[in-house]
Amino acid sequence: MGQTYIHAVNIALSIAIVCALAAIYRYDRNGKPALWWMLSFIAVLFMGVGAVVLPYLVSEETTRFVLFVFNILAICCLNIGIAWHTGTAVPWRLMETILATAFVVTFLTGLFFPQHMISATVVALSLASAQCVGLYILLRMPSEDRDGVFALFLAVGIVNYMSAPLLELLLNEGVGSLHNGAAIIIDVNNSVVMIGLAFFLLFSLSHRLLFDLKGQSETDSLSGLLNRHGFHSAVEKYMDQSESTVTASLIICDLDRFKSINDEYGHYVGDRVIAAFGRLLRAGAREGDLCGRVGGEEFCIYLHNSDIRTARLFAEWLREAFSSISYSELDEDIRFTASFGVAQISHCENIEDAFRRADKALYVAKDDGRNCVRSCNGVGKPAGRAEIRFEVRPERTCKT
């Protein structure tokens, strides 16, 4: 009766966990960890159902082997999910070797040594070995990226599997029997470890999903850059964390005559132009730089550790590179251009003031005929090309 109750609880928990993982898998853009962990708890669910039903249908030895198969398959699915979750390679060859060996050895020992310590020990070693693969996957990661709590859960699981035959031996109630006090204790231990691991997996996936959803809410899907809200939030956060002595600059870009692009060539081409400019920004930005689409055809770039000269050099590169892009939907000689306003962010300056100065420089660029770079000095006076000399080597024309 005690074991039946434990199995019923495990079945109910497994169903709840599978439903939760299925919900996460539905909304997670990178759903492979959730998928494999869902399969793992489906195997646990089958194991619970089998523990209740199989004793009435087949022999005790067959029941033990079938439950072992579900158990080790659940561990393997867990390990594959760990590999996807951590971004490491799945050790397929290692897992296949452990599975094949475990199936053969466990079946033979169960056949020739039923109700014996040897059979119980082989099962424990096989399950612990499979669990060690998950720990191995985590330990392959750099120490700074390794999840210590996850590794602790797996280590506890290994100890739990290894302790099973010892518990049966110490309680001396018939090693290998499915209906003894030792089996109840083992089932309780397995349930506790399963519940703890399940909550940890759900927490990890939920945290990642919430972070991903937050990123989606702050990302412009067309250009792949931050949207206006995401860009302003990221810049303010970056400036709060940066030292006041660090030099930074701001670039505002506006695609020239964008309305006429939509009117003449259609919105599809307009979208392609925005996407191409977004790819160009992502390719040229350094680590730590922030790029955003802050309007329909307006973009903004925050360059950390860059003075106004460096920012203008980058803006000139963007201008030349963008004007060299051709589009497969249009004639080869059709090109589009952009105008740029640059401002260096003064120490302890409000970011909005820097935006206004960069925007003022952009208007000067528009008034000067577009397809050019203009900058604004610290007192708000726009500067023309005399401030900097820049020569760009001809870029190879790229087609998008």
Residue pairs with C-beta under 8 A, 6 or more apart in sequence:
2 184
3 51
3 178
3 179
3 183
3 184
3 187
4 52
6 184
6 187
6 188
6 191
7 48
7 51
7 52
7 187
8 48
8 52
9 191
10 44
10 47
10 48
10 187
10 191
10 194
11 45
11 48
11 49
11 52
13 191
13 194
13 195
13 198
14 41
14 42
14 44
14 45
14 48
15 45
17 41
17 198
17 202
18 38
18 41
18 42
18 45
20 202
21 34
21 37
21 38
21 41
21 201
21 202
21 205
22 34
22 38
24 31
24 34
24 202
24 205
24 206
24 209
25 31
25 34
25 35
25 38
27 209
27 213
28 34
28 205
28 208
28 209
28 212
29 212
30 84
30 212
32 81
32 84
33 81
33 82
33 84
33 85
33 205
34 81
34 205
35 81
36 77
36 78
36 80
36 81
36 84
37 77
37 78
37 81
37 201
37 205
39 77
40 74
40 75
40 77
40 78
40 81
41 74
41 198
43 70
43 71
43 73
43 74
43 77
44 70
44 71
44 74
44 194
46 70
47 67
47 70
47 71
47 74
50 63
50 66
50 67
50 70
51 63
51 67
54 62
54 63
54 66
54 67
55 63
55 178
58 66
60 114
60 177
60 178
61 110
61 111
61 114
63 178
64 110
64 119
64 123
64 176
64 178
65 106
65 107
65 110
68 106
68 123
68 126
68 127
69 103
71 127
72 99
72 102
72 126
72 127
72 130
75 127
75 130
75 131
75 133
75 134
76 95
76 99
76 130
76 133
78 134
78 197
79 90
79 91
79 95
79 130
79 133
79 134
79 137
80 90
80 95
81 201
82 134
82 137
82 138
82 150
83 89
83 90
83 91
83 137
84 90
85 204
85 205
86 137
86 138
86 141
86 145
86 147
88 137
88 140
88 141
91 133
91 136
91 137
94 133
94 136
95 130
95 133
98 126
98 129
98 130
98 133
99 130
101 126
102 126
102 129
102 130
105 122
105 126
106 119
106 122
106 123
106 126
109 116
109 118
109 119
109 122
110 119
113 119
114 176
115 174
115 175
115 176
115 177
116 175
116 176
117 165
117 168
117 169
117 175
117 176
119 176
120 164
120 165
120 168
120 175
120 176
121 165
123 164
123 165
124 161
124 162
124 163
124 164
124 165
125 162
127 161
128 158
128 161
128 162
131 154
131 157
131 158
131 161
132 158
134 154
135 151
135 154
135 155
135 158
138 146
138 147
138 150
138 151
138 154
139 146
139 151
147 204
149 200
150 200
150 204
153 193
153 196
153 197
153 200
156 193
156 196
157 193
157 197
160 189
160 190
160 193
163 189
164 186
165 175
167 182
167 185
167 186
168 174
168 175
168 176
168 177
168 180
168 182
168 183
168 186
169 175
170 182
171 180
171 181
171 182
171 185
173 180
173 181
173 182
174 180
177 183
217 230
218 226
218 227
218 229
218 230
218 233
218 234
219 225
219 226
219 227
219 230
220 226
220 227
220 278
220 292
220 293
222 271
222 274
222 275
222 278
222 293
223 274
223 275
223 277
223 278
223 281
223 293
223 299
224 275
224 278
224 279
224 282
225 231
225 278
225 281
225 282
225 291
225 292
225 293
225 299
226 234
226 290
226 291
226 292
226 293
227 292
227 293
227 294
228 292
228 293
228 294
228 295
230 292
231 290
231 291
231 292
231 293
231 294
231 300
231 302
232 292
232 294
232 351
234 290
234 292
234 302
235 290
235 302
235 351
236 351
238 288
238 290
238 302
238 304
239 248
239 345
239 351
242 248
242 304
244 347
244 348
245 347
246 304
246 305
247 305
247 306
247 307
247 344
247 345
248 302
248 303
248 304
248 305
248 306
248 344
248 345
249 302
249 303
249 306
249 307
249 308
249 310
249 311
249 342
249 343
249 344
249 345
250 300
250 301
250 302
250 303
250 311
250 342
250 343
250 344
250 345
250 351
250 354
250 355
250 358
251 300
251 301
251 303
251 311
251 314
251 315
251 318
251 340
251 341
251 342
251 358
252 298
252 299
252 300
252 340
252 341
252 355
252 358
252 359
252 361
252 362
253 277
253 298
253 299
253 300
253 301
253 315
253 318
253 338
253 339
253 340
253 362
254 297
254 298
254 299
254 338
254 339
254 340
254 362
254 366
255 261
255 273
255 274
255 277
255 297
255 298
255 336
255 337
255 338
256 336
256 337
256 338
256 339
256 370
256 371
257 370
258 270
258 273
258 296
258 297
261 269
261 270
261 273
261 336
262 269
262 270
265 329
265 330
268 329
269 327
269 329
269 330
272 327
272 329
272 400
273 327
273 336
274 293
274 297
276 322
276 325
276 327
276 400
277 299
277 322
277 338
278 291
278 293
278 299
279 400
280 318
280 321
280 322
280 325
281 291
281 299
281 301
281 318
282 291
284 314
284 317
284 318
284 321
285 291
285 301
286 303
288 304
288 305
289 301
289 302
289 303
289 304
290 301
290 302
291 299
291 300
291 301
291 302
292 299
292 300
292 301
293 299
294 300
300 355
300 358
301 314
303 310
303 311
303 314
306 314
307 344
308 342
308 343
308 344
308 375
308 377
308 387
309 388
311 342
311 344
311 375
312 342
312 373
312 375
312 387
312 388
312 390
313 388
313 390
315 340
315 342
315 373
316 373
316 390
316 392
317 392
318 338
318 340
319 337
319 338
319 340
319 371
319 372
319 373
320 392
320 395
321 395
322 336
322 337
322 338
323 335
323 336
323 337
323 338
323 371
324 335
324 395
324 396
324 397
324 398
325 335
325 336
325 397
325 398
325 399
325 400
326 332
326 333
326 334
326 335
326 397
326 398
326 399
326 400
327 334
327 399
327 400
328 399
328 400
337 370
337 371
338 371
339 362
339 365
339 366
339 370
339 371
339 372
339 373
339 374
340 361
340 362
340 365
340 372
340 373
340 374
341 358
341 359
341 360
341 361
341 362
341 363
341 364
341 365
341 373
341 374
341 375
341 376
342 358
342 361
342 373
342 374
342 375
342 376
343 354
343 355
343 357
343 358
343 361
343 375
343 376
344 354
344 375
344 377
344 378
345 351
345 354
346 354
346 378
357 376
357 380
358 376
360 376
360 380
360 382
361 374
361 375
361 376
361 382
361 383
362 374
364 374
364 376
364 382
364 384
365 372
365 373
365 374
368 374
368 384
372 385
373 385
374 382
374 383
374 384
374 385
375 382
375 383
375 387
375 388
376 382
376 383
377 383
